[in-house]
Structures are given as structure tokens and as C-alpha cells.
Amino acid sequence: MNPSAPCFLLVDDHALFRTGLGMMLAEHWPQAVLRHAADWAQALRSVSELRPDLVLLDIQLPDGHGLDNLAQLQALVPGCPILLMSAQVDAERARQAQQQSAAGLVAKVASAREIVAAVRAAMSGQPTFAQTLASTQPMPARPHRGGMACRANEAVIDVPALPDGLTPHQQAILPYLGRGTPNKAIARQLGLSESEVRAEVSSLTERLNATSRQEAYAAALARGWVRP
């Protein structure tokens, strides 16, 4: 494997998430070869054709569960690290992945820094389960800059702080970009003028080096600025 130009196979049924993940990886591995698969069947065909250096695999696919079929994928690409991703990460799932010799398990809502760290660890043969298991332990609410913690039915909800330079309006607008909501409808929902929304969207796309609203959302998703 060429560490500066690895081949990554991204397996996820959400095209927008794959796009954002690919953009994030390309920032850190500019020479990387990126290939996409939308389901389990495509993943099996792709690994046989590509012989990737790393597979990032969503556990829950429309035509199969990653944990149930992991051994089949490993048999096709012996020695290739397979980093599992999941919308929901818990200690039991992490233990199952570890028992089946996955390269690691990372939450899809993790920050870009955490995902990149998990990828680097997987590529170097270092497991990432200890961090995953630790992150599943309950933590007390704590205030932090730009964020807040609140209680609902005794459950702690931790709202992440704003990324540096991101305005509250931009944070509120980002989810609407992922849904393809027009500026006029966003303005109505948020109590802003259409010109204010247009300016914030323009600022977001410029900051994220994006050429469209969907691309801006994908890039923000990859950086952990918004959750799917």
C-alpha cells in the first residue's frame, strides 16, 4: 500500500454521506483512489475488482448487515482493514465487531477529526475499539463554549458547540440544505428574510469550497458540523 495514495472503498447506502466522507478523506489523502458502493452486493463486487487498501463499511445496508457478513468480505480481501461505521454505536456492537476482527468501529456522527484518526489507526493496524467503548459510557452534562446541555426525561442531551466562525443562523440552515429546501421556505421556517438566508448559504458554500448547496451540506456532514 502506498500510504500517500491508498485505495478507499466507501460502502454506504446514502450517497450524500459517501460524498461527504470522500471529500473529507481527499483532504487528508489528496492522491487517494476513492470508490463507492451503495449496498452489500456492490461492495462484494468492488472489493474483488479493486483490492482496496481500506474498506469503510456501514453496518446497516439495505441488503445485508455488516456484522453478519463481515467474514465473507474479509475472505475476499485478506489482510485489508475493514473499518465499520454505524449511526448507533454501543458497547455490545463494538464487542461484536472486535470479536469478528474488524479494524474498528466509528460512529457516523463522529467529528471529522475522529473519523480521520480512526482511518489512520485502521491503516496502521491499531484497533479503535477502546475509544469506541469509552465513548459509549454515560457522561455528565457539562457546559462548553457555544454549546449547551439540557435534560429531557432525565436523559442528558449534549448539543455540540459551534465550529469556529460558524454563525447560529448557518448552523440552523445546514440541515435544510441537505433536504433541498428552497431559501424562501428556510426563511419562513427560521423567521429570517430570504436575502439573509441567501447570504448565509453563499457564505457557507464559499467557506466549504463547495459549488452547490448539496456539496456544501456533504462537506459539513463530513466535518461533523451537522448530523444526518
C-alpha positions as CSV (number, residue, x, y, z in Angstrom):
1,M,0.0,0.0,0.0
2,N,1.2,3.5,-0.8
3,P,0.3,5.5,2.3
4,S,0.0,8.7,0.4
5,A,-2.2,7.2,-2.3
6,P,-4.3,4.4,-0.8
7,C,-7.4,3.0,-2.4
8,F,-10.5,3.5,-0.2
9,L,-13.8,1.7,-0.8
10,L,-16.7,3.6,0.8
11,V,-19.8,1.4,1.4
12,D,-23.0,3.2,2.4
13,D,-26.5,3.4,1.0
14,H,-26.7,7.2,1.5
15,A,-25.0,8.9,-1.5
16,L,-24.7,12.2,0.3
17,F,-22.9,10.7,3.2
18,R,-20.5,8.9,0.9
19,T,-19.8,12.1,-0.9
20,G,-19.1,14.0,2.3
21,L,-16.9,11.2,3.6
22,G,-15.0,11.1,0.3
23,M,-14.4,14.8,0.4
24,M,-13.1,14.6,3.9
25,L,-10.7,11.7,3.1
26,A,-9.5,13.5,0.0
27,E,-8.5,16.5,2.1
28,H,-6.1,14.2,4.1
29,W,-5.1,11.9,1.3
30,P,-5.2,14.0,-1.9
31,Q,-3.8,11.2,-4.1
32,A,-6.2,8.6,-2.7
33,V,-8.4,6.5,-5.1
34,L,-12.0,6.6,-3.9
35,R,-14.6,4.1,-4.9
36,H,-18.2,3.9,-3.8
37,A,-20.7,1.1,-3.2
38,A,-24.3,1.6,-2.2
39,D,-25.1,-1.9,-1.0
40,W,-23.7,-5.2,0.0
41,A,-23.8,-6.7,-3.4
42,Q,-21.9,-3.8,-4.9
43,A,-19.4,-4.0,-2.0
44,L,-18.6,-7.6,-2.8
45,R,-18.1,-6.9,-6.5
46,S,-16.0,-3.8,-5.8
47,V,-13.5,-5.5,-3.4
48,S,-12.9,-8.3,-5.9
49,E,-12.2,-5.8,-8.6
50,L,-10.3,-3.1,-6.7
51,R,-8.4,-4.9,-4.0
52,P,-8.7,-1.8,-1.8
53,D,-6.3,-0.8,1.0
54,L,-9.1,0.1,3.4
55,V,-12.9,-0.5,3.4
56,L,-15.2,1.8,5.3
57,L,-18.4,-0.2,5.7
58,D,-21.7,0.9,7.1
59,I,-23.0,-1.8,9.3
60,Q,-26.7,-1.5,8.3
61,L,-27.1,-1.8,4.5
62,P,-30.4,-2.5,2.6
63,D,-29.4,-6.0,1.5
64,G,-27.3,-7.1,4.5
65,H,-25.9,-6.4,7.9
66,G,-22.2,-5.7,8.0
67,L,-21.5,-7.7,11.2
68,D,-23.3,-10.8,9.8
69,N,-21.4,-10.8,6.5
70,L,-18.1,-9.4,7.6
71,A,-16.3,-12.8,7.3
72,Q,-17.4,-13.0,3.7
73,L,-15.8,-9.7,2.9
74,Q,-12.7,-10.5,4.8
75,A,-12.2,-13.7,2.8
76,L,-12.3,-11.7,-0.4
77,V,-9.6,-9.2,0.7
78,P,-7.4,-11.0,3.2
79,G,-5.4,-8.5,5.3
80,C,-7.4,-5.5,4.2
81,P,-8.6,-3.5,7.2
82,I,-12.4,-3.1,7.4
83,L,-13.5,-0.1,9.4
84,L,-17.1,-0.3,10.4
85,M,-19.4,2.7,10.6
86,S,-22.7,2.9,12.3
87,A,-25.4,5.5,13.1
88,Q,-25.7,3.9,16.5
89,V,-22.7,2.7,18.4
90,D,-22.9,0.8,21.7
91,A,-20.6,-1.4,23.8
92,E,-22.2,-4.6,22.6
93,R,-21.9,-3.8,19.0
94,A,-18.3,-2.7,19.5
95,R,-17.5,-6.0,21.2
96,Q,-19.1,-8.0,18.3
97,A,-17.1,-6.1,15.8
98,Q,-13.9,-6.7,17.7
99,Q,-14.6,-10.4,18.0
100,Q,-15.0,-10.6,14.2
101,S,-11.6,-8.9,13.6
102,A,-12.9,-5.7,12.2
103,A,-10.3,-2.9,12.1
104,G,-12.5,-0.7,14.2
105,L,-16.0,0.8,14.8
106,V,-16.7,4.5,14.5
107,A,-20.0,6.4,14.8
108,K,-21.2,8.1,11.6
109,V,-21.9,11.2,13.7
110,A,-18.3,11.4,14.9
111,S,-16.3,14.5,14.1
112,A,-14.1,14.6,11.0
113,R,-11.0,14.5,13.3
114,E,-12.3,11.4,15.0
115,I,-13.1,9.6,11.7
116,V,-9.7,10.5,10.2
117,A,-8.0,9.3,13.4
118,A,-9.9,6.0,13.1
119,V,-8.9,5.6,9.4
120,R,-5.2,6.3,10.3
121,A,-5.4,3.8,13.1
122,A,-7.0,1.1,10.9
123,M,-4.4,1.6,8.2
124,S,-1.6,1.2,10.7
125,G,-3.1,-1.9,12.3
126,Q,-4.2,-0.3,15.6
127,P,-7.6,-1.1,16.9
128,T,-10.0,1.7,17.7
129,F,-12.5,-0.2,19.9
130,A,-11.2,1.1,23.2
131,Q,-12.1,4.6,22.2
132,T,-15.4,3.5,20.9
133,L,-16.3,1.6,24.1
134,A,-15.2,4.6,26.3
135,S,-17.4,6.9,24.2
136,T,-20.5,4.8,25.0
137,Q,-20.2,5.3,28.7
138,P,-22.6,7.9,30.2
139,M,-21.1,11.2,30.8
140,P,-22.3,14.1,32.9
141,A,-23.7,17.2,31.3
142,R,-21.2,20.0,31.1
143,P,-21.3,23.5,29.7
144,H,-18.9,24.5,26.9
145,R,-18.3,27.4,24.6
146,G,-21.1,27.8,22.1
147,G,-23.0,24.7,23.3
148,M,-25.4,23.7,25.9
149,A,-26.6,20.7,27.8
150,C,-30.2,20.0,28.8
151,R,-32.3,17.3,30.4
152,A,-35.3,15.6,28.8
153,N,-36.9,12.8,30.9
154,E,-33.6,12.6,32.9
155,A,-31.6,11.9,29.7
156,V,-28.7,14.2,29.0
157,I,-28.7,15.7,25.6
158,D,-25.4,17.3,24.6
159,V,-25.6,19.9,21.9
160,P,-22.2,20.4,20.2
161,A,-20.5,23.8,20.2
162,L,-20.5,25.9,17.0
163,P,-17.4,25.3,14.9
164,D,-15.2,28.4,14.9
165,G,-16.6,31.1,12.6
166,L,-20.0,29.3,12.0
167,T,-22.9,31.5,12.9
168,P,-26.0,30.2,14.7
169,H,-28.0,31.0,11.6
170,Q,-25.7,28.9,9.4
171,Q,-25.9,26.0,11.8
172,A,-29.7,26.2,11.7
173,I,-29.6,26.4,7.9
174,L,-27.3,23.5,7.2
175,P,-29.9,20.7,7.8
176,Y,-32.3,22.4,5.3
177,L,-29.6,22.3,2.6
178,G,-29.4,18.5,3.0
179,R,-33.2,18.3,2.4
180,G,-33.0,20.6,-0.7
181,T,-35.3,23.1,1.0
182,P,-35.6,26.4,-1.1
183,N,-34.3,29.6,0.5
184,K,-37.9,31.0,0.8
185,A,-39.0,28.0,2.8
186,I,-35.9,28.2,5.0
187,A,-36.5,31.8,5.7
188,R,-40.1,31.1,6.7
189,Q,-39.1,28.3,9.0
190,L,-36.4,30.3,10.7
191,G,-38.0,33.7,10.8
192,L,-35.4,35.2,8.5
193,S,-35.6,37.2,5.3
194,E,-34.9,35.4,2.1
195,S,-31.9,37.7,1.4
196,E,-30.5,36.8,4.8
197,V,-30.8,33.1,4.1
198,R,-29.2,33.7,0.6
199,A,-26.3,35.5,2.1
200,E,-25.7,32.8,4.8
201,V,-25.9,30.0,2.2
202,S,-23.4,31.8,0.0
203,S,-21.1,32.3,2.9
204,L,-21.3,28.6,3.8
205,T,-20.7,27.3,0.2
206,E,-17.7,29.6,-0.1
207,R,-16.2,28.6,3.3
208,L,-16.6,24.9,2.4
209,N,-15.2,25.3,-1.1
210,A,-18.4,23.9,-2.4
211,T,-20.0,24.5,-5.8
212,S,-23.6,23.7,-4.7
213,R,-25.8,23.6,-1.7
214,Q,-25.8,19.8,-1.7
215,E,-22.0,19.8,-1.9
216,A,-21.8,22.2,1.0
217,Y,-24.1,20.0,3.1
218,A,-22.0,17.0,2.3
219,A,-18.8,18.8,3.3
220,A,-20.4,20.0,6.5
221,L,-21.6,16.5,7.3
222,A,-18.1,15.1,6.8
223,R,-16.7,17.7,9.2
224,G,-19.2,16.8,11.9
225,W,-20.9,20.3,11.6
226,V,-24.3,18.7,11.1
227,R,-25.7,15.3,11.9
228,P,-27.5,13.1,9.3
